[in-house]
């Protein structure tokens, strides 16, 4: 499981590095990911960005305008791809919202997809190991996750499903798909990727995860969506369902904000990228304090 460097570009005083590796989670297919490393010694906390439908590892890195704020706060960024590439599954490239570029960040169970589409395992287990092998100055004990649209869905689900493990300090999202079992994008994806279809899809639905008791105690989630987002208006995102569940359960630490006049595009994302990174920086600082307190407690005993 070696990692190779494809290219590196200086960016805001640091480096934006494109890396490649064979992913076991994707049945040995090549996967590429970008890593922004700020100027300085490090190690730097890591913020993952999950892109949306039709996107790849370059989309957020080139269009999101995250690198400047990340450099200012001393945060490394990781931009993985949205799906495996080249699995050769029949129908994989037939639609823009399913298959290649549309992996939904889950572990597939339907026979046709189960051996390749294992995005959850790749992101939570394999990618951190690849980052370790890269030798870059990254603090993988301090990780957070964010995403856009399908990637916002992925960020919420990964955060909630690993909450008990404390894998991510926080979660941030732009126009996330928050209740995919009740929207066309999600029902299509779950019907294709999961043996149990939409019913099994509840295991990969942020609103359903809240309802099932996945969230206990205080959360660290913020997300924004635009009032002029045509996908929000069409019922693909359903943030009101997620926030309704938060209110019903009395869960704290969740902030959802509708941004008036903004749409689903990267113009929306770049408008609030700095705010989201600054918020993640605060959570990383809290994480550092907690780690220090735990270390002192261990030493005293």
N, C-alpha and C positions, 0 to 999 in steps of 0.2 A: 504494500500500500504506500508507494512512494508519491511524492508531490514534486511537480516540475513547474518552473517559472516560464511563462510564455512571454511576458513583457512587463515593463515597469515605467511609469511616468511620474515625474515630479509634480506634486499637486499641493497647493497651500502649504509649502514648506516640507511636506512629507512625501510619501510615495503611494501611488495607486498601483497595485501589483495584481496582474492576472495570473492565476495558478490553474493547474490541471492535474487530475488524478483519476485513476480507475476506481469507481465506486462499487464496493461489494453490495451495498444496498440497492444499486441499480443493475445488479447481475453482471458486474464487470464493465459496464459502459463508461466511457470517458465523461467526466463532469468538469465544468470550469466554474471558477468563482473568483471574484475580485475582492481584494483586501486593501483598505486604506489604512496606512500606518502614519500617525502624526509625526512631526519632527520631535526629536528628543530621545531619551534613553528608554523610557518605559519601565516595566511592562504596562500596557494600556488596557483598560477595560474594553470589552467587546460588545458592539451593538450590531445585531444581525438585521438586515433589511430583506423582507420577502416581497418580491414583485408580483404583479397581477397577471391576469389572462393575456396570452400571446407574448409575454415579455421573457427576458432572459437575464443572465447575470450582469449585462451591461446597462440595462434600462435605468435602474435606480442610481447606478454609479455615474451615468452621464447626464441624467435629466433631473435628478432629485435635488441637487444642490445641498447635499448633506455634508460634503467634505469640509467646507469652510467652517461651519459651526463645530464639527467634530474636532477639527484642528485646534480651535479656540479653547475647547473644553478638555483636550487631551484624551479623546476617545477614538478607538479603532473601529472601523466599519467592515462588515463582511456582507458581500452581495452574492448569494448562491443563485443557481438557476432555478427555474420554476418547475422543472420536470426532468426525467431522464430523456436522452436524445438518441434516436436510432434503434429503438427496441424492435422495430419491424412488426409490430402487432397489427393485424388486419383492422382497418378503420381508425387507427391511431391518429392519422392526419386528415381525417375527413371533415372535421369541424374545428373552428377557431376556439371554441369554449370547452373542448374535451380532448384528451390525449396530449400530444406534444405541446408544451407551453401552458398546460392547464392541469397540472398534477394534483392540485388541491392540498398538497402537503399532508397527505394521509398515507397509511399503509394499506394498499389494496388487498382484498381477499378474493375477488372474482378470479377464477383460474387464468383468464387471458392476461391479467395485469399483475397478479400477485408476485411474480418473480422479478419484476422490474420497477413497478411504481410503489416504492417504499420511502416516500419523502420524509415521513415522521422519523423513522429510524435513521435515515441519512442525516437529517438536521440535528437531532438530539444526541446521537451517539457517534456517528462516523465523521461528520464534518469537524467537530471539535478535535478529534484525534488527528485528522489531516492538518488542522491548524497547528497542533503541537509539532507535527513532523516538519512543518514549513520552517521552523526555527525563528519565526517572527516574534518580536517582543510583545506578546499578548498575555493578558491576565485572564485566563479562562475560568478563574474562580469568581469573576465579576462579569456576568453576561446579562444583556437585556435583548429584547426582540421587538421589532416593529415591522409594519408591512402596509401594503396598499391593496384594497379591493379583495381579490382572492388571497393575496398575501396578508391582508389585514385579518381575514378569516384564519389563515395559518398562524399568524402571530398570537391571536387570542386563544386558539385551540392548543398550541404548543405550550403557552404560558399556563393555561388552566390544567392541562393534563399532567404537567410536571410540577405543579404548585407545591405538592408535599415534599418534593425533592429539593426545592429551592433553586432550580436550575437557572431561572431568569429573575433578575432583580425587579423587573417591571415589564410592562407591555404597552406599546403605543401603536396607533393605527390611523390610516387615512381611508375614509370611505370603506370600512370593512364589511364583508358579507357576514352578518352576525347571527343569522338564523337560517342556514342553508337548506335545512330539511323542508322549509316552507317557501323557497324561491326557485325559479326555473333553473338557474345555473347550478344550484346545489343538488336538486333532485335529479338532474341529468347526470351530474358527476357521480353521485352515490349509486344510482341505478347501474352505471357502467363499471365502476371500480370495486364495488362491494358486493359480496355474495348475498348478503342480506338486504341489499338495496337501501331504500330511504330509511327503513326502520333501524338498520345497522348504522346508518349515517348519523343517528343521534349521538353516537360516540365521538363524532367529529363536528359537532355543532356547538358553538360557544354558548348559545342560549340554553340548549338542552343540558350542557355540562353544568351550568349554574343550577338549573332546576333539579338535577340529580344529586346535588349536594357536593359537587366538585370543589366549590369555593367555600373555604372556611376561614373566618377571621377577616382581616383587612387586606384588600387587594391593592395593586398598584397598576391601574389601567387608565389610560386616557385615549380618546379617539375623537376625530373630527369628521364631519361630512358636510357637503355643500347643499344648500337649499335648491340650487339649480342643476344638481346632478341628475341627469336623465335616468340613470340606473336606480338611484334612490327613489325617484318619482315612479318608476316602473315596478317597484316592490322587490328589487333584487337584494337590497342591503338590509332592510328591516332593523335599523338601529333602535327604533321605538320598542321592539320586542325585547331586545337585550336589556335596555334601560328599564323597561317595565318589570322584568324579572329581578333586576338589581334592587329596585324599589320594593317589590313584593317580599323579597328575602331579607331586606334590611342590610344588604352588603355594603360596606364602606370602601372608600378608596377608588371609586370609579367615576370618571368625569367624561361625559359625552357632550360635545358641542356642535350645534349646527351653525355653519358659517354662511351667512347670507350672501347669495349671488354667486357662490363658487360652484364649479362643476366637478366632473370626475377626473379631469386631466392633471398632468404634471404641473400646470400653472397653479393649480390649487395646492399641490404638494409643496412646491418650492416656496409658496407664500408662507407656509407654517413650519417648514423644515427646521428652522433655527429654534422655534419654540419647543418643538418636540425633542430635539437633541439636548436643549438646556434642561428640560424636565428629566430626561434620562440621566443627565449628569448629576442632578440632585439625588436621584435614587442610587447612583453609583457611590456617591459620597456617604449616604446612609449605610450602604452595604459595607463600605470600608470601615466605618466606625463599628458596626456590628461584628465584623471579622476580628477587629482589634480587641474588642471586649471579650469575645470568645477565647481568643488567644491568651489574654491576660488571666481569664478565669481558669483556663487549663494549666497555666504555669503556676498559679497560686495553689492549686490542688496537688 
